[in-house]
């Protein structure tokens, strides 16, 4: 019976378990139904929440748009302010620039109205007041000239002084007047002034600038500034080369021909220019060229101290023998300079733009090739000789490739001017006879100077008073009406031999003696008459 009981009990336990499970399911269903009720109630809430979110998003977007608009407006305002500031700054800069230009123009030149107020032009028929002086102020310096000259404007200024263009009321010509301020303070510069005045007074050539007058001071004691009146030119070759003005082969040919034509006249007088460069070649609008600035000129056979050592020519146009201190200079140094200028005309830039002596000679050798050992032996400086040898064998540059548009005859002429060995360069006469100038060359129209120069005064250490005396002496040559004009002594006269003089005082005494002799001769001639 027990097993049955056990079986039954087991069945009962099973039924109870099933019943318990049923109760649990019912409980779960009740929970689920309760959750469903909650779910059925949420759409209204969700819709309200969604609307709230949409409104919030719309408000946020609107605020963002408004913020962007505000930022854009602020940026636009800021940009406008910057533009206004830039415009104001530009206007201010323009005003400042205009003021500077006005000030510069006022300092450089006088207006015609100011000139008329300062110096009413005298009638051309009345020359009685032409010798009366009138003063201007140019760059803070007093510029005093006779009323014969009407100052137009300042055309240049520098350490040397001031240059003004003017009209000669007596002849109607346009002239340039250069004032050399405190001309006797620096003896080296004074000697340069004397040299240039002396040479240009004797040179009479179409391609050399001419001195028309040296203004006479009130007295020799007041002779402190030197005023030189010369031809007025429109520009110089440097300005033309650096301008956008196109240069044809005819231009180059005509300019170089005139350089050589003027140089022939200088060389025929036994003089070396020594400072040929584009800025020392003055040009008129009709392409007439005139060589100027002979302040560094020397005679070729000079043996006095200082001929070799004094500063010679602007570095870019110096011949190799000048840079390397050869034993002797010749006229070939000027031919080298002409060659450099010729190349600059062809290429519109300097051929050898050396930064210093070493760089200059390096550029030269890299362009025209290494010199021969014989040429190197002519160099006095051992370090210079060794430097050139260390450069090795440098090939010559083909000028036809460097200047592809140049006339072949121009290339040939250029090469013959730029030999390292000065003895191999063309002379000025040979250059003029080159085929490049076939249409221009006429030996009968290429005049030479009729007498040689000695410039003996170069050998002496002249003092201030004696240099003033010599320049005053040169000035008298332009003023035959001056009572002292008969006492003028030509320093280039063969009878005026400075080699006999041992001191400045002796030279001064000689000048005085010669003037007294001339004075006596004039008096004797007057008595006979």
C-alpha positions in Angstrom: 0.0 0.0 0.0 2.8 2.3 0.6 3.9 2.4 -3.0 0.6 3.5 -4.1 0.6 6.1 -1.4 3.9 7.2 -2.6 2.7 7.3 -6.2 -0.3 9.3 -5.2 1.6 11.7 -3.1 3.9 12.2 -6.1 0.9 12.9 -8.2 -0.4 15.4 -5.7 3.0 17.1 -5.6 2.9 17.3 -9.3 -0.6 18.8 -9.3 0.4 21.3 -6.7 3.4 22.3 -8.7 1.3 22.7 -11.8 -1.2 24.7 -9.9 1.5 26.9 -8.5 2.8 27.4 -12.0 -0.6 28.4 -13.2 -0.8 30.9 -10.4 2.5 32.3 -11.4 1.5 32.7 -15.0 -1.6 34.4 -14.0 0.4 36.8 -11.9 2.7 37.5 -14.8 -0.3 38.1 -17.1 -1.7 40.5 -14.7 1.6 42.4 -14.6 1.8 42.4 -18.4 -1.7 43.7 -18.7 -0.9 46.4 -16.3 2.2 47.3 -18.5 0.0 47.3 -21.6 -2.3 49.8 -20.0 0.7 52.0 -19.4 1.8 51.6 -23.0 -1.6 52.4 -24.4 -1.5 55.7 -22.4 2.0 56.9 -23.8 1.3 58.2 -27.4 -0.3 61.4 -26.2 2.6 62.0 -23.9 5.0 61.2 -26.6 3.2 63.5 -29.1 3.4 66.3 -26.5 7.0 65.6 -25.9 7.8 65.5 -29.6 6.1 68.8 -30.1 8.0 70.3 -27.2 11.2 69.0 -28.7 10.3 70.4 -32.1 9.5 73.7 -30.6 12.8 73.7 -28.7 14.7 72.7 -31.8 13.0 75.4 -33.9 13.8 78.0 -31.2 17.4 76.8 -31.1 17.7 76.9 -34.8 16.2 80.4 -34.9 18.5 81.5 -32.2 21.4 80.0 -34.1 20.3 81.8 -37.3 20.0 85.0 -35.4 23.4 84.5 -33.9 24.9 83.8 -37.3 23.2 86.9 -38.7 24.6 88.9 -35.8 28.0 87.5 -36.4 27.8 88.2 -40.1 26.7 91.8 -39.4 29.5 92.2 -36.9 32.0 90.7 -39.4 30.7 93.0 -42.1 30.9 96.0 -39.8 34.4 94.9 -38.9 35.4 94.5 -42.5 33.9 97.9 -43.3 35.8 99.4 -40.5 39.0 97.8 -41.7 38.3 99.0 -45.2 37.6 102.5 -43.9 40.8 102.3 -41.8 42.8 101.2 -44.9 41.3 103.9 -47.0 42.1 106.4 -44.3 45.6 105.1 -44.1 46.0 105.2 -47.8 44.7 108.7 -47.9 47.1 109.6 -45.1 50.0 107.9 -46.9 49.1 109.7 -50.1 48.9 113.0 -48.3 52.2 112.3 -46.6 53.8 111.3 -49.9 52.4 114.4 -51.6 53.7 116.5 -48.8 57.1 114.9 -49.1 57.0 115.4 -52.9 56.0 119.0 -52.4 58.7 119.6 -49.9 61.3 117.9 -52.2 60.2 119.9 -55.2 60.3 123.1 -53.1 63.8 122.2 -51.9 65.0 121.2 -55.3 63.7 124.0 -57.5 62.0 127.3 -57.4 58.8 127.9 -59.2 58.8 130.4 -62.0 56.7 132.7 -59.9 59.2 132.6 -57.0 62.0 133.2 -59.5 60.2 136.2 -60.9 59.7 137.6 -57.4 63.3 137.1 -56.6 64.8 138.1 -59.9 62.7 139.9 -62.5 64.3 139.0 -65.8 66.1 142.0 -67.3 65.2 143.1 -70.8 67.6 141.5 -73.3 68.4 144.9 -74.7 69.7 146.2 -71.4 72.8 144.5 -70.1 73.8 147.2 -67.6 72.8 145.1 -64.6 74.0 141.7 -65.9 77.0 141.7 -63.6 75.0 142.4 -60.5 74.7 139.3 -58.3 71.5 137.8 -56.9 71.3 135.0 -54.4 69.0 132.0 -54.1 68.8 129.3 -51.5 69.0 125.8 -52.9 69.2 122.8 -50.4 70.0 125.3 -47.6 73.0 126.6 -49.5 73.3 130.1 -50.9 73.6 130.0 -54.7 74.9 133.4 -55.9 75.1 134.2 -59.6 75.1 137.3 -61.8 71.7 138.5 -63.1 72.9 137.5 -66.5 71.8 134.0 -65.5 68.2 133.1 -64.6 68.1 130.0 -62.5 65.4 127.5 -63.6 65.7 124.5 -61.2 68.1 122.3 -59.3 69.1 119.3 -61.4 71.6 117.6 -59.0 73.2 117.8 -55.7 75.7 115.9 -53.6 78.9 116.1 -51.5 80.5 118.2 -54.2 77.8 120.9 -54.2 74.7 121.8 -56.3 74.0 121.9 -60.0 71.2 124.1 -61.4 69.9 124.6 -64.9 69.7 128.2 -66.0 69.1 130.5 -68.9 71.8 132.8 -70.2 69.9 136.1 -70.7 72.7 137.4 -72.8 72.9 134.6 -75.4 69.5 132.9 -74.8 71.3 129.6 -74.2 70.3 127.0 -71.6 73.3 126.3 -69.3 74.2 124.2 -66.3 75.8 126.0 -63.3 77.7 123.8 -60.8 78.6 125.3 -57.4 81.5 123.6 -55.7 81.0 124.6 -52.1 84.1 125.3 -49.9 86.2 124.4 -52.9 89.5 124.8 -51.1 88.9 122.9 -47.9 89.9 119.5 -49.3 93.2 119.8 -51.2 92.6 116.5 -53.1 89.3 117.7 -54.3 90.7 121.2 -55.1 93.4 119.6 -57.2 90.7 117.6 -59.0 88.8 120.8 -59.7 91.9 122.5 -61.0 92.7 119.6 -63.3 89.2 119.4 -64.8 89.0 123.2 -65.4 92.4 123.3 -66.9 91.7 120.4 -69.3 88.2 121.4 -70.4 89.3 124.9 -71.0 91.7 123.6 -73.7 89.6 120.8 -75.1 87.3 122.0 -77.9 85.4 119.1 -79.3 81.8 118.3 -80.1 81.8 115.1 -77.9 83.4 116.8 -74.9 81.5 119.0 -72.5 82.7 122.5 -72.6 83.1 125.2 -69.9 81.5 128.4 -70.9 82.4 130.5 -67.9 83.8 130.4 -64.4 82.0 133.0 -62.3 84.2 135.7 -60.9 84.2 136.3 -57.2 83.9 139.8 -55.7 87.5 139.5 -54.7 90.3 136.9 -54.4 90.0 137.1 -50.6 86.3 136.1 -50.9 87.0 133.3 -53.3 85.7 130.3 -51.4 83.1 128.7 -53.8 83.7 127.9 -57.4 80.8 128.3 -59.9 81.4 126.6 -63.3 79.0 127.3 -66.2 78.8 124.6 -68.8 76.5 123.3 -71.5 73.2 121.9 -70.4 72.4 118.3 -71.4 69.1 116.5 -71.1 70.2 113.2 -69.4 73.1 110.7 -69.2 73.7 107.3 -70.6 73.0 105.6 -67.3 69.5 106.9 -67.2 68.9 105.8 -70.8 70.3 102.2 -70.1 68.1 101.8 -67.0 65.0 103.2 -68.7 62.3 101.2 -70.6 63.4 103.1 -73.8 64.2 100.5 -76.5 67.7 100.7 -77.9 68.3 99.7 -81.4 71.7 98.6 -83.0 71.8 102.1 -84.5 71.5 103.7 -81.1 74.3 101.5 -79.7 76.5 102.2 -82.7 76.0 105.9 -82.6 76.6 106.2 -78.8 79.8 104.1 -78.9 81.1 105.9 -81.9 80.7 109.3 -80.2 82.5 107.9 -77.1 85.4 106.9 -79.2 85.4 110.1 -81.2 85.6 112.2 -78.0 88.2 109.8 -76.5 90.4 110.1 -79.6 90.6 113.9 -78.9 91.5 113.3 -75.3 94.1 110.6 -76.1 95.7 112.7 -78.8 96.5 115.3 -76.1 98.4 112.5 -74.2 95.6 112.4 -71.5 93.9 109.4 -70.0 90.3 110.0 -68.8 90.4 107.1 -66.2 86.8 107.4 -65.1 84.6 106.6 -68.1 81.2 105.2 -67.0 77.6 105.7 -68.2 76.8 108.5 -65.7 79.8 110.5 -67.1 78.4 110.4 -70.7 75.8 113.2 -71.1 73.1 112.8 -73.8 70.7 115.2 -75.5 67.4 114.3 -77.0 69.0 114.3 -80.5 71.3 111.5 -79.2 74.4 113.9 -79.1 76.9 112.5 -76.6 79.4 114.4 -74.6 82.1 113.1 -72.2 82.3 114.9 -68.9 84.1 114.8 -65.5 87.8 114.8 -66.2 88.7 115.3 -62.6 90.6 112.0 -62.4 92.4 112.4 -65.8 96.2 112.1 -66.0 98.8 112.3 -68.7 100.0 109.0 -70.0 103.7 109.4 -69.3 103.2 110.6 -65.7 105.9 109.4 -63.4 105.0 111.3 -60.2 103.9 109.6 -57.1 100.1 109.2 -56.9 99.5 108.4 -60.5 99.3 104.7 -59.8 97.8 104.8 -56.4 95.0 107.3 -56.5 91.4 106.0 -56.9 90.8 105.4 -60.5 87.4 104.8 -62.1 84.3 103.1 -60.7 85.1 99.5 -60.0 82.8 97.9 -62.6 84.6 99.8 -65.4 88.2 99.3 -64.2 90.6 97.5 -66.4 92.3 94.4 -64.9 95.7 96.2 -64.9 94.2 98.9 -62.7 92.8 96.4 -60.2 95.9 94.3 -60.2 98.4 97.2 -60.1 100.4 96.6 -63.2 103.7 98.5 -63.6 102.3 101.0 -66.0 98.9 102.3 -67.2 98.3 103.1 -70.8 95.4 104.6 -72.9 94.1 101.0 -73.0 92.4 101.4 -69.6 89.9 103.8 -71.3 89.3 101.3 -74.1 88.4 98.7 -71.5 85.9 101.1 -69.9 84.3 101.8 -73.3 84.0 98.0 -73.8 82.3 97.6 -70.5 79.9 100.4 -71.4 79.3 98.9 -74.8 78.4 95.5 -73.2 76.0 97.4 -70.9 74.3 99.0 -73.8 73.8 95.5 -75.4 72.6 93.8 -72.3 71.0 96.7 -70.4 73.0 95.8 -67.3 76.6 96.1 -66.2 78.9 93.4 -67.5 81.1 93.0 -64.4 79.2 93.9 -61.2 81.9 93.1 -58.7 81.3 93.5 -55.0 85.0 94.0 -54.2 88.3 93.8 -56.0 88.6 90.0 -55.7 85.0 89.5 -56.9 85.6 92.0 -59.8 88.7 90.2 -61.1 87.0 86.8 -60.7 84.1 88.0 -62.8 86.4 89.3 -65.5 88.4 86.1 -65.8 85.3 83.9 -65.7 84.0 86.0 -68.7 87.0 86.7 -70.9 89.0 83.6 -69.9 92.2 83.0 -68.0 95.2 85.3 -68.8 98.4 83.8 -70.1 101.4 83.2 -67.9 103.1 86.2 -69.5 100.2 88.4 -68.6 100.2 87.1 -65.0 103.9 88.0 -64.7 103.1 91.6 -65.4 101.1 91.8 -62.2 103.2 93.4 -59.4 101.4 91.8 -56.5 102.5 88.2 -55.8 99.3 87.4 -53.9 97.3 88.5 -56.9 99.4 86.4 -59.2 98.9 83.3 -57.0 95.1 84.0 -56.8 94.7 84.0 -60.6 96.8 80.9 -61.0 94.7 79.1 -58.4 91.6 79.9 -60.4 92.8 77.3 -63.0 92.1 77.5 -66.7 88.9 79.4 -67.2 87.3 79.2 -70.6 86.1 82.4 -72.4 82.4 83.1 -72.6 80.9 83.4 -76.0 79.6 87.0 -76.3 77.4 85.9 -79.2 75.5 83.7 -76.8 75.4 86.3 -74.1 74.0 88.9 -76.5 72.1 86.9 -79.1 70.4 89.9 -80.7 73.6 91.9 -81.2 75.2 92.7 -84.5 78.0 90.3 -85.3 80.3 93.2 -85.9 79.4 94.6 -82.5 80.4 91.3 -80.9 83.7 91.3 -82.7 84.4 94.9 -81.6 83.5 94.1 -78.0 85.9 91.2 -77.9 88.7 93.3 -79.2 88.2 95.9 -76.5 88.1 93.4 -73.6 91.4 91.6 -73.9 93.1 91.0 -70.5 96.5 92.1 -72.0 96.2 95.9 -72.6 98.6 95.8 -75.5 96.2 93.5 -77.4 93.3 95.8 -77.1 92.3 98.1 -80.0 93.6 101.6 -79.9 90.9 104.3 -80.2 91.9 104.9 -83.8 91.7 101.2 -84.6 88.3 101.0 -82.9 86.9 103.9 -85.0 88.1 102.1 -88.1 86.3 98.9 -87.2 83.6 97.7 -89.7 80.9 98.2 -87.1 81.3 102.0 -87.7 81.6 101.8 -91.5 78.6 104.1 -92.0 79.9 106.7 -89.4 83.7 106.7 -89.6 85.3 109.6 -91.3 88.9 110.4 -90.2 88.7 113.9 -91.5 85.7 114.5 -89.1 87.4 113.1 -86.0 89.7 116.0 -84.9 92.6 115.6 -82.6 93.9 118.1 -80.0 96.7 120.3 -81.4 98.9 120.2 -78.4 100.0 117.8 -75.7 99.3 118.2 -72.0 101.9 118.0 -69.3 100.0 118.7 -66.1 103.3 119.3 -64.3 101.5 120.7 -61.3 100.4 117.1 -60.4 103.9 116.4 -59.1 103.8 119.1 -56.3 102.2 119.1 -52.9 100.4 122.4 -53.4 99.0 124.2 -50.4 95.6 125.8 -50.1 96.6 129.4 -51.0 98.6 128.3 -54.1 95.7 126.1 -55.4 93.4 129.0 -55.0 95.8 131.2 -56.9 96.0 128.6 -59.7 92.2 128.2 -60.0 91.8 132.0 -59.9 94.4 132.1 -62.7 92.3 129.7 -64.7 89.2 131.8 -64.1 90.9 134.9 -65.6 91.0 133.2 -69.0 87.2 133.5 -69.1 87.2 137.2 -68.2 89.4 139.2 -70.5 87.7 142.4 -69.3 89.1 141.9 -65.8 92.0 144.2 -64.9 94.1 141.2 -63.8 93.4 139.3 -67.1 96.7 140.4 -68.7 98.5 138.6 -65.8 97.0 135.3 -66.7 99.5 132.5 -67.0 98.9 129.4 -69.1 100.0 126.4 -67.0 100.3 124.3 -70.2 102.8 126.8 -71.8 106.1 125.1 -72.5 107.9 128.0 -71.0 106.1 127.5 -67.7 108.3 124.7 -66.5 107.3 123.5 -63.0 110.2 121.0 -62.9 112.5 123.8 -61.8 110.4 124.5 -58.7 111.3 122.8 -55.4 108.5 124.2 -53.2 105.0 125.7 -53.3 106.5 129.1 -52.2 108.9 129.1 -55.2 106.0 128.3 -57.5 104.0 131.1 -56.1 106.9 133.5 -56.5 107.4 132.3 -60.1 103.7 133.1 -60.9 104.1 136.5 -59.4 107.3 137.2 -61.4 105.7 136.1 -64.6 102.7 138.3 -64.0 105.0 141.3 -63.2 106.9 140.7 -66.5 103.6 140.6 -68.4 102.5 143.8 -66.6 105.8 145.5 -67.6 105.4 144.4 -71.2 101.8 145.8 -71.3 103.0 149.1 -69.9 105.9 149.4 -72.3 103.6 148.7 -75.2 101.2 151.4 -74.0 104.0 153.9 -73.8 105.1 153.1 -77.4 101.6 153.6 -78.6 
